[in-house]
Amino acid sequence: MENVSDPLQDAIPEEPELSNSPRPEVGCCVNLWSTEATAALISYYKKYINRVGRKNMKSMREMFIRISEDLKAQGFEYSTQRVENKIRVLERKYKKHEAMKNKRVGKLSAKVRRSMYFEHKEELDEIFGPIVKATVEYSQNRDKCIQTDDEVKTITDLNYTLAKVGEKVGRLSAYMNLIEKNNGKRHQELMAIKLNELELQKELLEVKKQKLEILKKREKLLEEK
């Protein structure tokens, strides 16, 4: 059977870091981030991030320039762009780590815990933890809003359907009333015809009665002769 890799074990590895030497080695390769340099970067980022937008640090770019200068003062040579890139990598890694952790339910095995570990996680909790939490809450609230909107739409559709059905019922009731009214009118006409028929029969009986009387008188006259 083919082995399926665990997504937690496919986590992006942290950028290779040098030993804890104050100054990264420079040679044929680009300066790599040491553990000590990364810790210093996180510390400065945490220090300055809330100052962005103020008079002496108007933009994120100015903040990264300042961090680069402070790192240089400590003996770490990293350009402003590399400082910014490293922060973005750490942020993406942290968010991916939290997303994978939230997908896991129950007790984690030692192997899974090792695959989820990366350095500086505790320091990054203080910086990106509230952002991730707010993002999750926003996503949940958005889903609730979408669900509420769907429910409102469903209710609106039902109200529209009820209105249409009510309109049809109203038309049907009017039609039934018209039929009953017509039936009543026909009944009245039929009763009138029957009354006329009775009157005619009464007149016919009267004529027959008169005829009989005339015949009797005629027979009496004939007998007298």
Order of alpha helices (4+ residues) and beta strands (2+ residues): alpha-alpha-alpha-alpha-alpha
